[in-house]
Each structure stands twice: as structure tokens, then as C-alpha cells.
Amino acid sequence: MVDANDSATPPGVLPPRVRIAPSPTGDPHVGTAYIGLFNFVFARRWEGAFVLRIEDTDQTRSSRSSEESILGALRWLGIEWDEGPDVGGPHGPYRQSERLPMYREAVDRLLDDGKAYRCFCSKERLDEVRKIQMAERKPSGYDRHCRDLSVEESTARAAAGEGHTVRMMVPLAGTTQWIDELRGTQSFENRLIDDQVILKSDGFPTYHLANVVDDHHMRITHVIRGEEWISSTPKHVLLYEAFGWDLPRFYHLGLLRNSDKNKSKLSKRKNPVSIFHYRDLGYMPATFLNFLGNLGYSFGDDRERFSLREMIDTFDARRLSVGGPVFDPVKLEAFNGDDIRAMDAGALQEMLMKHCLSPERLGPIVAQAQERITRLDDFLPYVSFFYGGAVDYTQVEAKLRLKKRNKKEVIKIVEAFVQEIESDPEARGFEKAALESYARAFCERHGWKTKEIFTLLRLGCTGRTAAPPLFDTLAICGKDRVRMRLRGLVAFLKTMDDWGGESPAQGA
């Protein structure tokens, strides 16, 4: 057991219990891996427990396939949990959708204690309040219209079946304070904290209530998360106080940022953010963890290269960073290249076979190539675009100059395809039939011919005029590689001279 007098020992209860709580609403995000890494290392350093909880209360966006992807991505990286939806544990269930009675009980307790109230305001009224606040340049937030309803009226209206939410009753004066172990004392004026909804009209809790209830009942002692949650922490502190529960220790790490001029928040519009993108392009998990570790932690002596085991053995929470670490793909690639060159040739061969030539990956590609090659040696040149990242558009530049479409229009439509494919449920699984259905609907929605869009997709994703059927190709390439290449296409288009075409609507 760790010596409690060790100067590097974190304050609070030992051994610690920490958690990550991703939402299964899309591809596994590198931010989940980043926060997961530090929680995992923290738990292993102090011989504690690392909990994985699935926050799936957003029923319209959550999916079990996304949950499975999150678990698979973390396991690929070597981040293992002690308790979770797949391994169980003494404080389950570990999916929020399976804990609804617990949240209902907590809300009833707050209502009975006069620390929460029912809100019967319609969406239309809330929208109108927001518009007025914006017009008057006032801070947006609920105007507490239902806060002073009597208990009798509130209870009667709810019993009559009138739709409502439940809101926390924030003190109207004073401040809410807590200590951030990395940033010191944090203080928020209560008058600026919204009476947040804690139970939605569908009976599901919001993030704020579920987060606090789960952390308490799962006995979480240290909350290590990104700085984007700092503004939510006073609401959580107020809920802990309303229930009479002890606060966990809070650590808010710096937010991952793009390597652009403004160091903007890491986003899929500017960088690939799916863990699977880096896995599928051949980045090695140990290298990826080393890179993530560097972003938020100083090993000491300006050392950048270290293993997960070394990080655990020497971890000191005082060396965590609160700055905005830059997620630099160029540096990640340099790390990966160094590690490849340091490998034994036999080990590298084995890894290449597993990554590039596994039956699971090779099978669909062989099926597409079989009807189109005449010699075995033709295979690799023909299917090379299924591998790797960027493609060369110089050989198809003339084909990109669509008739009756100018450069600006082409750039705009490719950018729209990349953005809309993120939110379209039909395209989320990135399977052949769904992709084709989505693409045809996209063409109709934007008033473009399918021939135009399909040509751009084929050229953008393969750099060739001849390739296997388009939607088979997109599905095999995968969502992350397709998005990356279409962004690459946009970048290439911007370097081209404007060819002066006109849209059909503008044509003579």
C-alpha cells in the first residue's frame, strides 16, 4: 500500500475510486481516452478502483453499438476498468438508463425537502423568454416562473397529468465555492447559476442530477475531468449540499486543442477525433497513450517518451497540466515513426500482418478486387487506396472541375457532406445500403444531381476515376478515412484556380 505520508499522495480518501462516464452517442472520442488515461493511472498509482459508467440518458442519440465501440477503443489502448457495464461490480448497474428508480427517489427527496420544484412551462414559453433576454442583452436562463408555486398547486397539477420538468432550487444570493486540486479555490455567484432542470419531462434525469447521484452511490472519491465541466461544478456542489453528501475531490484538466492559429477546442471539423481513426491508420496503442500522457502530464527532466507502466509508477498529481494542450498530429506521427524504427523487424512484420493483412480486413477488399484484376500482382496497386491516409488529387484535377459548378460551390457541397454525415442517423453505421440512401437524400436536399455528388465522393475518397462500386468503397474505407480524405479534397480544391463554372440555377 502507498505510504500515506508520501508527498505525492493525493488528498482525500485512500484508496481512491475514480471514474469516466462517456456518452454512447458517436465514435469513441480521443477526449475520452485522454481523461480515461489519467483516471486509470490515478487509480493504479494509489491502488484504487477505476469505474466505467455509461451515461445513456439521452435516449434519442445513445446506442448500444456506440457503447461497444467505446469499450473496444479503450481496451485497444490498454485502459482496463475494475467495474463497468460488461464486468459488473458492487455498485451497479453501470448504465444510467438502468438506474432510473434511484434518480426518481433522489428527485422526490429534493421536492419533499423544498430544494427542487416542478416547472410546467412549455417549450414555447421558454423560447419566448430566451428571445426577450437576448433582445434585452440579459444573461440567458430560466426566469424562475414556477419557483413560487405552492406545494399544493404543484402537486395537484402533476397528479392531473400535466407535463413538467423538475428544477433545482438555487439560492438567490451568496456564492458557491469549492477547491479544485489543480486550480485552487473556485467561486461562483449563486445569482448567476440557473435553476437547472434535473429531471426531464420524460422521466429521465439530466446530466447534472445523474452525475451527482451516481458518483455518490458509486463512492467516487476523486473526480478527474476536463475543464469544460468547471462551469457545471457549482450546480453539482449545490446538489451535494442539498442531499447532505460529502464532496469528492475535483481535478479539472486542460481542454485538448487543435494545432491551429487560435488553438481552438479539439473538434472533428478540424481534426480526426475518433480513436478508431488512429487505430485504423496504424498508430500503435502504446505510442498513442504516450502521446496523450504528454499532453496533460509532465514526467520531469523534459522527458517525453515513457511507458504506461513508468507513468503509473512515478505519477504525481501535482504534475498534471491545467493549460490547453495542443493535439498535434504531426508530433503523434513522429512518435509513431520513432517507435516503428525501434522495433525488432520480426515484431514489426507480425504487427503489419495483423494490421494490414488480417482476414477480417482483407476479406471485403479481396471481394471487390476479384472481378477487376487479371494478375495477382495487380492486387496491391489496385486496392492501395483502401489503406493509408491522404490521396493524390493531381491526376484527377480536371475531373474535379464539374461543368456548370464553380469552385466555391464544389467546396461548399463537399464541406456540407462531411458535416451532415456526422449527425445523420442513417449514415451513422457507415454501411453500404445506409450510405447510399443517405447520399441520395443529401443530393435531393441540396438540389444537386447524384452524378455530381457521386463523382466528387469517388474522386475525393480514392483519387481515381475507376474504383470498385462507390458505396462498397466508402464502407470499406470507413467513416474516419472518408472524412479525412474529403477534408483533404477541400484543401486541394482551395489551391486550384477558379474554373468559373455556373450552377444550373445560374446558367444561361
N, C-alpha and C positions, 0 to 999 in steps of 0.2 A: 504494500500500500504506500502511496505517496506520503512523504513527511508533511504534516500539516504546518510545520514551521518553514517549509521551503518558500523562499521569497517569490518564486514563480507560481505558487499555488493561487488559484483564483479565489476571490472572496465568496462566502456563501457556503451552502451545504455541500459536503463531500461524502461519498462520491456524487458527481453531478448527474443530472438527467437532462439531456438536450434533445432537440427535435428539428426536423424540417417538415414543412407541410405544403407540398406543391399542389396546385390545382390541375386536374387532368383535363385540360381544355385545349391541348395542341401538342406540338412536338416537344420533347424534353429540352428545356432551355439551359444554356450554359450557365445562366444565373443560378439555377437550381443546383447544378454541380458545384459552383463556386461556394454558395452558402452551405451546401451539404458537406463539402470537404472540411470546412472549418469546424462545423458541429461534430463531424466524425473524429477529427484529430483531437478536439477538445475532450470528447468522451473517452477516447483511448488513452490519452495522456494522463487523465485523472481516474482511470479505471471505473468509469461510469457507464451509463446506458445511452445509446443513440436510438431515437424513436423516429420512425417514418409514419406520418399521418397523411391521409389523403383528404384534401378539402374540396369535396364534390357537392357543395350545397347549391352551386349554380347548375341546376338540372338541365337547362337549355343548352349548355356548352360542354358539360362534362361527359366523358365517355370512358368505358372500361378499357378500350383499346389504347387510349392515351395514357391511362394509368399503367397498363402493362409496358408501354414504351418508356415511361419514367423509370420503372423498376429495372427494365433491361439496360437502360443507359447508365444508371448508377452502378449496376453490377459490372458492366463492361469496364467502368473506370476503377473498380475495386473498392467502391464505397458500400460497405455492408451494414445493415441495421440489426439491432437486437430485438426490436419489437416493430410490428407493422402488419398491414392487411394480409400479407401472404405467409408470415411466420407466426402471427399471433402474439400473445403476451398477456400479462396480468391486468392491463388497463385498457383493454379493447372494448368495443370494436374500434378499428383504426381507420374507418371511413366515416366521415361526418354524416353522410346520409343514413347511416345505421345507428346514429346516436340521438335521433330526434326527441325521444321522450325525455332525455337528460336536459336538452335545451328548453323544452316546454316547461319542465319543472323549475328551471332557473328563472325563466321569464315570469312565471306565476309568483315566485318568491319576491321578485323585484316589484311586481304590481301590488302584492299584498303589503309590502313594506313602504309603498309610496315613493319608490325610487325609479319607477318607469310608468308610462301611461300609454293608453291606446290612442292612436291617431286615425281619424276617419276621413281625412282629407283625400279628395280624389286626385288622380294624376293631373287632370285639367287644372284644378286649383293650384297645385304645386307648381305647374308650369307657368301659370299666370303670376304667381308670387315671384318666381325666378326672373321673369321678364321685367317686372316692376323694379326689382332690386338692381338689375343690370342697367335699366334706364336711369335710375337714380344714383348709379355708381356706388351702390352699397355692397358690402360683403354678401355673397350668396349663402343661403342656408334656410332652414325651416324657421318660420315666424312664430312657432310655438302656439299656433291657433287652438289646438286641442289640449294644451297642457293644463288648463284650469277647469276642464270638465269635471263635474262631481263624480265621485266613485259610483254613485247610484246610476247616473245617466250613462256613464261609460259602460257599466256592467249590463245595463238593460239593452243598450244598442248592440252590444256584442252578442248577447243572448238572443236577440231578434234576428241575428244572421247578417248584420251589416258588416261589410268588408272593412278591414282595418289592418294597420300595422301596429307594432309596439315600439315606442321610442324610449331611450334612456333619458332620465331627468337630470340634466347637467346643472350644477349650481350656477346661479346667475352672477355671482360675484366671487372674488378671491382668485387664487391661482392653483393650478395642479402641478406638482413637482415630482421629479424622480431623479435618480442618479444613473447616468449612462456610464458604464465602466470604462468606456473609451473616450468619452466626451465631457464627462463631468456632470454637474447639476443642470437639468433641463427644466424650464419653467414656461407654462402656457397660461394665459389669462382665460378664465372659465367663460367669460362673456363672448369669447371668440370661438368657443367649441360648440359645434352643432349638437342639437338633441338628436343624436344619430338613431336611425332605425336599427333595432336589434333583432326583431322578428318580422319577416315579410308576411304579406297577406296570404301567401300560400302555405304558411306554417313552417317554412324553413328559416333558420337563423341567418343573419348576415355574418360576414367575416368576423366582425368585432366581438360579438357575443360568443360565437362558436370557438374562436381563438382562445378567449379567456377561460371559458368553461372547460375546454379540452386540456389546456395547459395545466389548470388546477387539478383536474381529476387524473391526469396522467403524471402528476407530480413533477412537472418540469421545473427545474431549479434555475436554469440559465437560458435566456432567450437570445440566440445569436442570429441576427438577420440583417437585411440591407437597410441603408439609411432612408429609403423611401417610406419606411414604416415609422419614422420618428414622429411625423405629424399625427399619426394614429395612436401613438402610445399614451397620450393623456386620456383618451377615451378608454383605453384598456386599464389604465391606473384607476380611473374613476369606477370602473366596473369591479375591479378587485376590491376597492374600498367599500362599494355598495354591498358586496357579498361578505365582507369581513375576512377576506382571504389575504395571506401573505403574498407580497410581490416576488416574482422571480428577479434575478439579476439581468439587466438588459445590456446587450452589446450591439451597436449598430455599425456595421462595416460600410466602407465606402462603396458607392454605386459604380458598377462597371460602365466604362465609357468607350465610345468609338474613337478611333485614332484620326478623327477629322479635325479641322481647324478649330472648331468650337468645343471639342471634347464632349459632344452630346451624349446623352444616355444611350447605352448599347441597345440597338434595335435592329429588327430583321429587315428594315428598309435600307439599312446602310451596311450591315454585316450579316453573314450567316450566323444564326444564334442557336440552331439545333445541335445538340450533342452528336446526333447521328450524322450530321453533315461532316464533322471532323472524323468520326469513326469511318465513314464510308470512303473518304478521300485518303485514308491510310495514315492518319495520325495515331501514334501509339498511346495507349491509355496512361502509362506511367509518365510519358512526356507531357501529356495534356494536364495531368494532375500537378506536375512540377510547375508548369506554366501558370496554372490557376493559383497555386500556392504563392508564387512570386508576386501576383497581383495584389494580394492583401496581407502579406506577411514578410517581415524582414528576418532572414535566417541569421544575419550577422556577418561581419567581415566582408561585406559586399558580395557575398556568395549567392549565386543564382541557381546553381544546379544541385538538387538534393532529392533524395528518395522520399516516398511517403513514410517509410519507417524512420528515417532520420528526422523528418518533421515532427512525428509523434514523440520521439524520444527527447527532443530538445524544445518542445513547444512551450512558449511563454506568451500568455495572452497580452502582455504589455507591448508585444511587438506587432500586434495587429494594426492595420492601417485604417485611418478614417478618411484619407484622401480619395480622390476619384481615380482609381486605377484604370489605365488605358488598355483595352483588349486589342493588342496589336497582332494581327495575323502574320505579319512579316516576321516578328520575333518568334511566334509559335512555330513557324515553318523552319526557322533557323535552328531552334531547339530540336525539332524532329529530325532534321538533316544530320545534326551532330550525333544524335543517338543512333541513327541508322548506320553511320560510318563507324561508330564504336562497337557495333555488334559483330559477333562471330559470323562468318559467312554462312555456315550451316544453319544457324538460328535465323538469319535473315531469309534464307531460302525457304525454310519452314514457314515463316511468317508470310512471305509472298504467296506461297501456295494456298495458305489458309485465307488470305485476304482477297487475292485476285482470281484464284482458280478453284475455289470451293465449289462442290456440286450445286449448292443452293444458288450461288451467284451465276455460275457458268451455264446452268441448265436453260434458263429462259433466253440467254444470249445465243446459245447454240441453236435453239429452235428458230430464232429469227434469221440466223445466217445460213442455215442449211439449204434453203431454196435459192441462195444468191451467190454462193461460191462454187468454184469448179476445182479448186485445189486446196489441200489442207493449209498450204502456206498463205492462201488468201484470207484465212480466218482473222488473224490478228490485225492486218491493215483495215479490214472491213469493219470490225467491231471496235476499233480503238476509241471511238467517241463515247462508248459506254463507260470508259474509265477516265480518270483524271479530272481536272477542273476546267480551266478555260479552253476555248477552242479558237482557231484562227478563222477570222471572217474575211480576210483579204481576198480569198479565192471566190467568194460569193457576193462581193460588194455590189456588182451590177444587178444581181437578183434582188438585193435589198431595196433598190430604187423602184418601189412599186409605182405603176402607172396611175396617174390621177390622185396620188397621195404625196404630199410633200414631207420633208424630213421631220418637221415639227409634229405632224400628225402621227407619223410612224413611231416616233419616240414616245409620244403620249399614250398611244394604244398599248405598246409593249409594257410601259410602266403600269398602266391600269390592269393589265392581265396579271402581273406579278402581285399587285396589291390585293386585287379582288379574290385571287385564288386562296389567299390566307384565310378569308372569312367565309368562303362559300362551303357550306356543309357537304355538298355533293362532291366537291373536289378534295375534301379533307383526307380521304383514304388513299388518294392518288392511284386509283385503279383504272384500267383501260376504259371500261364502259362509262364509269362516272366522269372520267376526264373528258371523254368525247361529248357527253351530254352537257357538261359544264361549258366546254369551249363553244359548242353550237349556240347555247343560250347567251353566252358572252357576246358572240358576233351579232346576234339579233338585238341584244340590249343596246349595243353601241352603234348599230347601223352599219356594220362592216360585212363584207362578203366573207364566207367561210374560206374561200380560196386565198384571200389576202392574209387572214389571220393564220391559217394553217401553214402558209408559206413562211411567214415570219417565225412561227414556232419551230418548224423543221430546220430552217437556216440557223436560228438562234441557238438551238439545242445541239445541233450536230456539226454546223459549219459546212454542210454538204447539201447538194441538191437531190442526191439519191441516197436513201436510207431505208431501213425497214418501215413498216406502217407507222404513221406518226404517233398514235396513242399507245401502241406497244412500246415504242421507243421512249416516250415520256415516262411511262410507268416503270420501265426497267431502269432508266436513268435515276429516277427517284425525285421527290419533291425538292430536296435541298440542292441537288446538282442542277435541276432545271431552273430554279430561281436564280442561282448564282450565274448560270450562263445567260439568262435573259437580262440580268443586270449588266453582264459583260457586253451583251449586244447593244444595250442602251449606251454604254460608254463608247463603243465603237461607232455607233451612229452619230454621236455628237462630234466625232472627229471628221466625219465626211462633209464634203461640200453639199450645200443645199441644192437638190436637183430640180426644185421649182415646180413640182407636180401640183395638181389641184385635186381636191376631193370631188367626188361625183356631184355633190350638192353645189359646188362652186364652178364646176366645169361649164364650158360654153355649149 
